[in-house]
Amino acid sequence: MTLTRFALAGSLAALAAGCVTTPQTPGVPADRMPGDGATCSADGTEQFVGQRATTETGTAIRARTGAEIFQWVPEGSAVTMDYRENRVRVSYDRAMTITTIACG
């Protein structure tokens, strides 16, 4: 294969890779997908308060909020006061029950 053909094949592969779509998470608006640069929105997360803090619940909260940064906050923990529009913080108590969900 000549250098020109190799470069053309690489360019076509890169172009095809750009056409891949990310599957939609059920119940999550398309504009709220994690990692898309969108800001976090805690709208509709009330359903998670009172649930057990698990990996699955955390994943669902992150998908619902569209946050790029996810942070578990155990009861009594200190957190920074900096504001990040792409972060969701999920607080839970000693019984591993989610108490609050907040963006920022």
C-alpha positions as CSV (number, residue, x, y, z in Angstrom):
1,M,0.0,0.0,0.0
2,T,1.4,3.4,-0.9
3,L,1.7,6.2,1.5
4,T,-1.2,8.1,-0.2
5,R,-3.5,5.1,0.0
6,F,-2.5,4.6,3.7
7,A,-3.2,8.3,4.5
8,L,-6.6,8.0,2.6
9,A,-7.5,4.9,4.5
10,G,-6.7,6.5,7.8
11,S,-8.7,9.6,7.0
12,L,-11.7,7.5,6.0
13,A,-11.5,5.5,9.2
14,A,-11.4,8.7,11.3
15,L,-14.4,10.1,9.4
16,A,-16.3,6.9,10.0
17,A,-15.5,6.9,13.7
18,G,-17.0,10.4,13.9
19,C,-20.3,9.1,12.7
20,V,-20.8,6.7,15.6
21,T,-23.7,7.7,17.8
22,T,-23.9,7.3,21.6
23,P,-26.9,5.3,22.8
24,Q,-29.6,7.2,24.6
25,T,-30.0,6.5,28.3
26,P,-33.7,5.7,28.9
27,G,-35.5,8.6,30.6
28,V,-32.7,11.0,30.0
29,P,-33.2,13.9,27.6
30,A,-30.7,13.8,24.7
31,D,-29.3,17.2,25.7
32,R,-28.4,15.9,29.2
33,M,-25.9,13.2,28.3
34,P,-22.9,13.1,30.6
35,G,-19.7,14.4,29.2
36,D,-21.3,16.5,26.4
37,G,-20.2,19.8,28.0
38,A,-23.8,20.6,29.2
39,T,-24.3,22.0,32.6
40,C,-25.7,19.9,35.4
41,S,-29.4,20.1,36.1
42,A,-30.9,18.5,39.3
43,D,-34.4,18.7,37.8
44,G,-36.1,15.3,38.2
45,T,-33.7,13.9,40.7
46,E,-36.1,14.0,43.6
47,Q,-37.0,10.3,42.9
48,F,-33.5,9.3,44.1
49,V,-33.7,10.9,47.5
50,G,-34.4,8.2,50.0
51,Q,-32.9,5.5,47.8
52,R,-29.8,3.5,48.8
53,A,-26.4,5.0,47.6
54,T,-25.2,2.4,45.2
55,T,-23.1,2.4,42.0
56,E,-26.2,1.8,40.0
57,T,-28.1,4.7,41.6
58,G,-25.1,7.0,41.2
59,T,-24.9,6.1,37.5
60,A,-28.6,6.9,37.0
61,I,-28.2,10.2,38.8
62,R,-25.2,11.2,36.7
63,A,-27.1,10.3,33.6
64,R,-30.2,12.2,34.7
65,T,-28.3,15.4,35.6
66,G,-25.9,15.4,32.6
67,A,-23.0,16.1,35.0
68,E,-19.5,15.5,33.9
69,I,-18.2,15.3,37.5
70,F,-19.9,13.1,40.1
71,Q,-19.1,13.2,43.8
72,W,-20.4,11.1,46.6
73,V,-20.5,13.1,49.9
74,P,-20.7,10.9,53.0
75,E,-22.5,12.4,56.1
76,G,-20.2,14.7,58.0
77,S,-17.7,15.2,55.2
78,A,-16.1,18.5,54.3
79,V,-16.3,19.6,50.7
80,T,-14.9,22.6,48.8
81,M,-17.1,25.6,48.3
82,D,-16.0,26.1,44.6
83,Y,-18.8,26.2,42.1
84,R,-18.7,23.9,39.1
85,E,-21.6,24.0,36.7
86,N,-20.8,20.5,35.5
87,R,-20.7,18.7,38.9
88,V,-23.3,16.9,40.9
89,R,-22.8,16.1,44.6
90,V,-24.9,13.3,46.1
91,S,-25.0,13.3,49.9
92,Y,-25.9,10.2,51.9
93,D,-26.2,9.3,55.6
94,R,-24.7,6.6,57.7
95,A,-27.3,4.1,56.6
96,M,-26.2,4.8,52.9
97,T,-29.5,6.6,52.2
98,I,-29.3,9.5,49.7
99,T,-30.3,12.7,51.5
100,T,-29.6,15.5,48.9
101,I,-28.6,15.9,45.3
102,A,-27.2,19.2,44.2
103,C,-25.4,20.6,41.1
104,G,-22.6,23.0,41.5
